[in-house]
Amino acid sequence: MGAVSKWTSLILILQAFLALPISSKPEELAQIPLNFLNFAKRPEVFDWMVGIRRKIHENPELGFEEFETSRLIRAELDRMRISYKYPFAETGIVGYVGTGSPPFVAIRADMDALAMQELVEWEHKSKVPGKMHACGHDAHVSMLLGAAKILQEHRRELQGTVVLVFQPAEEGGGGAKKMVDDGALEHVEAIFGLHVSASHPIGAVASRSGPLLAASGMFEAVISGKGGHAALPHHTIDPILAASSAIISLQHLISRVADPLDSQVVTVAKFEGGGAFNVIPDSVSIGGTFRAFSKESFIQLQYRIEEVITKQASVQRCNATVTFNANDHQKPFGICPVTVNDKDLHEHFQKVAGNMLSAHNVLEMQPVMGAEDFSFYAEVIPGYFFYLGMKNESKGKFELGHSPYFMVNEDALPYGAALHASLVTSYLQENKPKPNQPKSVSFRDEL
């Protein structure tokens, strides 16, 4: 009995030792990112992340169709014994690592591919005609799973709960909005997200406090007239002329209506109408995107786009109907808001990334007119989005996203995984549970 008691005591002591939290001393907190990076660079961990990324790359799926990608993610979470809820927004997954108690902090990856034909010839080229991971979402999933592995390895040290958000349909489908509506952010008080970047060097990151990416919306207009023979234009009401006048006037919204110091964009990227050289069609359609860095400017721009198109059509005796924000699948999702980085999270990011990469590799960037539906999360809770460098000229040129020649520098995967894990681990250390908070929140493996 005495021997049993001794073994029991020893086990309890070991368990208590293993459960000891990471020290909150500044010098020891500063060591976390480097320790996590070293873990992520282990050959077995790196090769595992690369393998996941390549499997996803070979089998790309469009927004809300990521069923096999979602299945792969859930299988990996099962292997790591990480609990999760599924589905959110049709194919999305939310995993949980840590105590199951507050505080809750999230990290996010998007899963969808683009409707593009890959033109890169390599062993793991897309096997699906007309679909390609041309924006790095395959790498984002791989890095979030890499972070999950790091966090699960150190789960006894977490002072709260990390929420792993795997999101569908970032590319114009409003997947983040649907994730929020389905309750993916329940109990979460902050969220981090990243995107690979061919504009910044490997081992560097870039972001800023405040507005980072623009609000974005889409519009489509059908302009109707009266068709007829091209030799007898006076017997027709020409919708092509009306559409051309509208397109020119839309550009005046930026050059003569918008404040030059308030960045805005209107781009007409679609013009369809007619099928013969000698026939004026009954109608044409035009469409494009509009972007701005403030909600007020965005709303005003949307109003003026409709006004310009309908009134320019009227001048040419045509009728016009304007529709906003319907994606390729004709599922309305509304606008993508401005992506705004929280000031306090920016300071946290600079500190953690600086400890991992050194301060000179933590770059301040200017706002860009691109859009990201991560903004839907950051509208609800404090959020922070950053770019992970992958440029390495010794490995050749890496194309920007949405190119059929886009490639991921897989050497960036350990950096992304370790940064994800470091940001949330340090966040939990610095935001320990408050008095009177619930001790735990229950969650099931699947909904």
C-alpha positions in Angstrom: 0.0 0.0 0.0 2.9 2.3 0.8 4.4 1.7 -2.6 1.1 2.4 -4.3 0.8 5.7 -2.4 4.3 6.7 -3.4 3.5 6.1 -7.1 0.2 7.9 -6.7 2.0 10.9 -5.2 4.6 10.8 -7.8 2.0 10.8 -10.6 0.1 13.7 -9.0 3.4 15.7 -8.7 4.2 15.0 -12.4 0.7 16.0 -13.5 0.9 19.2 -11.5 4.3 19.9 -13.0 3.1 19.3 -16.5 0.1 21.6 -15.9 2.2 24.5 -14.7 1.5 27.5 -16.9 4.0 29.3 -19.0 5.7 31.9 -16.8 4.3 35.5 -17.3 7.8 36.9 -16.8 8.6 39.2 -19.8 11.9 37.4 -20.7 10.2 34.0 -20.6 7.1 35.2 -22.6 9.6 36.6 -25.2 11.0 33.1 -25.6 7.7 31.5 -26.6 7.7 32.6 -30.2 11.2 31.2 -30.8 10.4 28.0 -29.1 7.3 27.6 -31.2 9.2 28.4 -34.4 11.8 25.8 -33.6 9.0 23.3 -33.0 7.3 24.1 -36.4 10.7 23.8 -38.2 11.2 20.2 -37.0 11.4 18.1 -40.2 8.5 15.9 -39.2 6.3 18.9 -38.5 7.3 20.8 -41.6 6.9 17.8 -43.8 3.5 17.1 -42.3 2.3 20.7 -43.1 3.7 20.5 -46.6 1.9 17.2 -47.2 -1.4 18.7 -46.1 -0.9 21.8 -48.2 -0.2 19.7 -51.3 -3.2 17.4 -50.8 -5.5 20.5 -50.6 -3.8 22.1 -53.6 -4.3 19.0 -55.8 -8.0 19.0 -54.9 -9.3 22.6 -54.9 -12.9 23.3 -54.0 -14.9 26.6 -54.5 -16.7 28.5 -51.8 -19.3 26.5 -49.9 -18.1 23.3 -51.7 -15.1 22.6 -49.5 -16.5 19.2 -48.4 -13.3 17.1 -49.0 -11.1 19.9 -47.6 -13.3 20.0 -44.5 -13.1 16.2 -44.2 -9.3 16.3 -44.3 -9.2 19.0 -41.6 -11.5 17.1 -39.3 -9.5 13.9 -39.8 -6.3 15.8 -38.7 -8.1 17.3 -35.7 -9.3 13.8 -34.7 -5.7 12.5 -34.9 -4.6 15.3 -32.6 -7.5 14.7 -30.3 -8.7 18.2 -30.7 -12.5 18.8 -30.1 -14.5 20.7 -32.7 -17.9 21.7 -33.8 -19.1 21.1 -37.4 -20.7 22.3 -39.6 -20.6 26.1 -39.6 -21.6 27.9 -42.8 -22.1 24.5 -44.6 -18.5 23.3 -44.6 -16.8 25.4 -41.8 -15.2 23.9 -38.6 -14.5 25.4 -35.2 -11.9 23.7 -33.0 -10.9 24.2 -29.4 -7.6 23.8 -27.6 -6.9 24.6 -24.0 -8.9 24.7 -20.8 -12.4 25.1 -22.2 -12.6 28.2 -20.0 -12.3 31.9 -20.6 -10.6 33.8 -22.1 -11.3 32.6 -25.6 -9.1 33.9 -28.5 -9.4 32.8 -32.1 -7.1 32.2 -35.2 -8.6 31.8 -38.6 -7.9 30.2 -42.0 -9.9 30.3 -45.2 -10.4 27.1 -47.3 -11.8 27.9 -50.7 -10.1 28.0 -54.1 -10.7 30.1 -57.2 -12.3 29.3 -60.5 -9.1 29.4 -62.5 -7.1 26.9 -64.6 -3.6 26.3 -63.0 -0.8 26.9 -65.5 2.1 25.9 -63.2 3.5 22.5 -64.2 4.6 20.6 -61.1 4.0 17.3 -59.4 1.1 18.6 -57.2 -0.7 20.6 -59.8 -4.5 20.9 -59.4 -6.3 17.8 -60.6 -9.6 19.6 -61.0 -10.0 21.5 -64.4 -10.9 25.1 -64.0 -10.2 25.2 -60.2 -7.0 26.3 -58.5 -5.7 27.4 -55.1 -4.3 30.7 -56.6 -4.5 32.7 -53.4 -2.7 30.6 -50.8 -5.7 29.3 -48.9 -4.3 25.8 -49.0 -1.2 27.2 -47.1 -3.5 29.0 -44.7 -5.2 25.8 -43.7 -1.9 24.0 -43.4 -0.5 26.7 -41.1 -3.6 26.8 -38.9 -3.4 23.0 -38.5 0.3 23.5 -37.7 -0.6 26.0 -35.1 -3.1 23.5 -33.7 -0.4 20.9 -33.4 1.9 23.3 -31.5 -1.0 24.4 -29.2 -2.1 20.8 -28.5 1.4 19.9 -27.6 1.4 22.8 -25.1 -2.3 22.6 -24.1 -1.5 22.2 -20.4 0.3 25.5 -20.5 -2.6 27.5 -22.0 -4.3 30.0 -19.7 -7.7 29.8 -21.5 -9.0 28.5 -24.8 -7.8 28.9 -28.4 -10.6 28.7 -31.0 -9.5 27.4 -34.4 -11.7 28.8 -37.2 -11.7 27.1 -40.6 -13.8 29.2 -42.9 -15.4 28.5 -46.3 -16.0 31.0 -49.1 -13.7 33.9 -48.5 -13.5 34.6 -52.3 -16.6 36.6 -52.7 -19.0 34.3 -50.9 -19.1 36.1 -47.5 -18.1 32.9 -45.7 -16.9 34.9 -42.6 -20.3 36.6 -42.3 -22.0 33.2 -42.3 -19.6 31.9 -39.8 -20.4 34.8 -37.5 -24.1 34.3 -38.0 -23.8 30.6 -37.1 -22.1 31.5 -33.8 -18.4 30.7 -34.6 -17.3 33.6 -32.4 -19.3 32.6 -29.3 -17.3 33.6 -26.2 -14.4 34.8 -28.4 -12.9 38.2 -27.4 -10.2 38.6 -30.1 -9.2 37.0 -33.4 -6.1 36.9 -35.6 -5.8 36.1 -39.3 -3.0 36.0 -41.9 -2.4 35.9 -45.6 0.7 34.8 -47.5 2.4 37.6 -49.5 4.7 37.5 -52.5 5.5 41.2 -51.9 7.3 40.7 -48.6 10.5 38.6 -47.9 10.5 35.2 -46.2 10.9 35.7 -42.5 9.1 39.1 -42.5 5.6 40.2 -41.7 3.7 43.3 -42.6 0.6 45.1 -41.2 -0.6 48.3 -39.6 -3.0 49.6 -37.0 -6.4 50.9 -38.2 -7.8 50.5 -41.7 -5.8 48.0 -43.7 -8.0 46.8 -46.5 -11.0 48.5 -48.2 -14.7 47.8 -48.1 -15.7 46.1 -51.3 -18.9 45.6 -53.2 -20.0 44.4 -56.6 -22.6 45.8 -59.0 -24.2 44.6 -62.2 -26.5 46.7 -64.5 -28.7 45.6 -67.3 -29.3 48.4 -69.8 -32.3 47.8 -72.1 -33.1 49.6 -75.4 -34.4 48.5 -78.8 -32.3 46.4 -81.1 -32.1 46.6 -84.9 -29.9 46.7 -88.0 -26.6 48.5 -87.5 -27.2 50.3 -90.8 -30.3 51.9 -89.5 -29.4 53.2 -86.0 -32.2 55.8 -86.1 -34.7 53.0 -85.8 -33.1 51.6 -82.7 -32.4 52.7 -79.1 -28.8 51.8 -78.7 -28.0 50.2 -75.2 -24.3 50.0 -76.1 -24.0 53.7 -76.4 -25.9 54.2 -73.2 -23.6 51.7 -71.4 -20.5 53.4 -72.8 -21.8 56.8 -71.5 -22.5 55.3 -68.1 -19.0 53.8 -67.9 -17.3 57.1 -68.6 -19.5 58.9 -66.1 -18.7 56.3 -63.4 -15.0 57.3 -63.6 -16.0 60.9 -63.0 -17.2 59.8 -59.5 -13.6 59.2 -58.5 -12.0 62.1 -60.4 -14.6 64.8 -59.7 -16.9 63.7 -56.9 -14.7 61.9 -54.3 -12.3 63.7 -52.0 -8.8 63.1 -53.5 -7.6 62.3 -49.9 -10.3 59.6 -49.5 -9.3 56.6 -51.5 -12.0 55.1 -53.6 -12.2 52.9 -56.7 -14.9 52.1 -59.2 -13.9 49.5 -61.8 -16.1 48.2 -64.6 -14.7 44.8 -65.5 -17.6 43.3 -67.4 -19.3 44.4 -70.6 -21.5 41.9 -72.4 -23.9 42.5 -75.3 -24.5 41.7 -78.9 -23.5 38.7 -80.9 -23.1 40.1 -84.4 -21.1 42.9 -86.1 -24.2 44.4 -87.9 -26.9 44.1 -85.2 -27.5 46.5 -82.4 -28.7 44.4 -79.4 -31.8 44.9 -77.3 -29.8 45.0 -74.1 -26.3 44.9 -72.6 -25.0 44.2 -69.1 -22.1 45.8 -67.4 -20.6 45.0 -64.0 -17.7 45.7 -61.7 -16.5 46.5 -58.2 -16.4 49.5 -56.0 -14.2 50.1 -52.9 -13.7 52.7 -50.2 -12.0 53.1 -46.9 -14.9 54.4 -44.9 -18.5 53.2 -44.4 -19.9 56.6 -45.3 -17.9 56.9 -48.5 -18.9 53.4 -49.5 -22.6 54.0 -49.0 -22.4 57.3 -50.9 -20.5 55.6 -53.7 -23.1 52.8 -54.0 -25.9 55.4 -54.2 -24.1 57.4 -56.9 -23.2 54.3 -59.0 -26.9 53.5 -59.3 -27.8 57.1 -60.0 -25.2 57.5 -62.7 -26.1 54.3 -64.5 -29.9 54.9 -64.5 -29.8 58.5 -65.5 -27.2 58.1 -68.2 -29.3 55.3 -69.6 -32.3 57.6 -69.5 -30.4 60.3 -71.5 -30.0 57.7 -74.3 -33.7 56.7 -74.0 -32.8 53.4 -72.4 -33.9 51.7 -69.1 -31.5 50.4 -66.5 -31.7 48.1 -63.5 -28.8 47.9 -61.1 -28.1 45.0 -58.7 -25.6 45.1 -55.9 -23.6 42.3 -54.3 -24.6 39.0 -55.9 -21.7 36.6 -56.3 -21.1 34.1 -59.1 -23.5 31.6 -57.4 -26.2 34.3 -57.2 -26.2 34.1 -53.4 -26.5 37.7 -52.0 -24.0 38.3 -49.2 -23.9 42.1 -48.9 -20.7 44.2 -48.8 -17.4 43.3 -47.5 -16.6 45.9 -44.8 -13.4 47.8 -44.2 -10.8 45.6 -42.5 -9.7 47.5 -39.4 -6.9 46.3 -37.1 -7.4 46.9 -33.4 -4.8 49.2 -31.9 -4.1 47.1 -28.9 -3.7 43.9 -30.9 -1.3 45.8 -33.2 1.0 46.5 -30.3 0.6 42.8 -29.2 1.5 41.6 -32.7 4.5 43.9 -33.0 5.9 42.6 -29.7 5.3 38.9 -30.4 6.4 39.0 -34.1 9.4 41.1 -33.0 10.4 38.4 -30.5 10.3 35.8 -33.2 11.6 37.5 -36.2 13.4 40.6 -34.8 12.0 44.1 -35.0 13.4 45.0 -38.4 11.4 42.2 -40.0 8.1 43.5 -38.6 7.1 45.9 -41.4 4.6 48.8 -41.4 2.5 48.8 -44.6 0.2 51.3 -46.3 -3.5 50.5 -46.7 -4.4 48.7 -49.9 -7.6 48.6 -51.9 -7.9 44.9 -51.8 -10.7 43.4 -49.5 -10.8 40.5 -47.1 -13.9 39.1 -45.4 -11.9 38.8 -42.2 -13.5 42.2 -41.8 -16.7 40.6 -40.7 -15.0 39.1 -37.6 -13.3 42.4 -36.8 -16.7 44.2 -36.9 -17.9 42.0 -34.1 -14.8 41.7 -31.9 -11.3 43.2 -31.9 -9.4 41.6 -34.8 -6.0 41.7 -36.4 -4.9 40.7 -39.9 -1.3 40.6 -41.2 0.7 39.5 -44.2 3.3 36.7 -44.0 6.2 37.2 -46.4 7.3 34.4 -48.7 9.4 36.2 -51.3 12.8 34.5 -51.9 14.5 35.6 -55.1 16.9 32.7 -54.9 13.9 30.4 -55.6 12.6 32.5 -58.5 9.7 34.9 -58.8 6.6 34.3 -56.8 3.5 35.7 -58.5 0.8 37.7 -56.7 -2.5 36.1 -55.8 -5.2 35.3 -58.4 -2.6 34.5 -61.0 -2.7 31.1 -62.8 1.1 31.0 -62.1 0.7 31.6 -58.4 2.9 29.4 -56.2 3.4 29.2 -52.4 6.9 29.2 -50.9 6.4 26.4 -48.5 9.4 27.6 -46.4 6.9 30.2 -45.0 4.7 27.5 -43.4 6.6 27.2 -40.1 6.6 31.0 -39.6 2.8 31.2 -40.1 2.1 28.2 -37.8 4.4 29.5 -35.1 3.1 33.1 -35.3 -0.5 31.9 -35.0 0.3 29.8 -31.9 2.5 32.5 -30.4 0.0 35.3 -30.8 -2.8 33.4 -29.0 -0.6 31.8 -26.3 0.8 35.2 -25.4 -2.6 36.8 -25.6 -4.0 34.3 -23.1 -1.1 34.9 -20.7 -1.7 38.7 -20.8 -5.5 38.4 -20.5 -6.0 36.0 -17.7 -9.5 35.0 -16.6 -11.4 37.8 -14.8 -13.3 37.2 -11.6 -16.8 35.9 -11.9 -16.2 34.5 -15.4 -17.7 31.0 -16.0 -15.2 28.3 -15.3 -15.8 26.4 -18.5 -17.9 26.3 -21.6 -19.0 22.9 -22.9 -18.7 22.0 -26.6 -19.3 18.8 -28.6 -17.2 17.3 -31.3 -19.9 17.8 -33.9 -23.2 19.8 -34.1 
